[in-house]
């Protein structure tokens, strides 16, 4: 088994790397506080350097790899595989003397109960060999057996000692995982998972997070937010705190999770304000869907129209496509929220 | 005021091309710049984030005089270039001024961020 030594000017730490495991997974699994965002080749947060020629890329065309200076040995830790011992130069700000308190792990699981809940959205469950604890808002990397490459999926609820994890997936043209799910070729499958991961989390037991919330979600980007809200409801968070939420899709028929949102609303009707938005022109045939008011426009536009005075001093959770995230971020920064109070994963 | 005959200076855009809080990319001929507006003040900067070279006219958000790159949330005071929050490198500015309602900048030499950490290139494996 190869030994990977992570080092910088402040120190070094050596860990084992299992066959087929990425350098990021090897490091995190053994408590090395490596920087990461998506864990799946998109966000570029995990850039490091290897001696040229000593690591292989599992996905050379990864979006996050486009900025790499390969002649200098730059690599994405989340896409790097090794077969021999190697040294990896990581950013100097990382304190390699520190060890992560909670470490993610590999696990085998069985995928089942795929259910199409909207034209381009499905839910599925993973039954774990074992159990997992996670913080609301976290995600797991998931890989169908026999496929290369993990994809990040946020859990849509909150459980302790979970034996079954719940997810939502959006149909992506030519997406390998997505094709398997929506092509009906998978009713059950074996999968490898790694996690939990992610920093867009909510822990209401932390007094600093005993706050009003704002949640802005687009499409399947609502996944992690549903976990945050499930956690909040489980501790009656909205009996003493307010929620302002906008959930947007393209067309009326694209909505899903409305029963779950209704349960959140009913947990504290006076303090929970949930609005729906459709972005496609002409698709706003009514002014409500179920119990929720319906608006025309992108999520951040609707939030701006409705949210006067709704954002100050709140903890914000965002989820959705890149343009929605950027628009929502601009809205919240303009309202004076510090970036430390705005949480989201950048998977797209 | 710079010497108006100094050929190193170029007219980049009209001040009215950019509204408050906006970032816009312009070509100077040899390279690109981004012009940012904070109230009546303008700043001309390289078009990339000092962190990982994200295109700032797409990823940058300017609110209340603070520039935020939405990619990894590095932030700067847009008037001084000073880092805020997690940012580890300052913004650099092209010398600029307003002449007759236009934004001019001294763009004789491209400003390039040193994206590598100090001594990385000299690291001995």
Interface residues (C-beta under 8 A of the other chain):
Chain A: X9 X37 X43 X44 X45 X47 X49 X51 X67 X69 X72 X87 X89 X91 X92 X93 X325 X326 X329 X330 X333 X334 X336 X338 X339 X340 X346
Chain B: X21 X52 X53 X59 X61 X63 X64 X66 X68 X70 X71 X72 X73 X75 X85 X88 X115 X116 X117 X118 X119 X120 X121 X123 X125
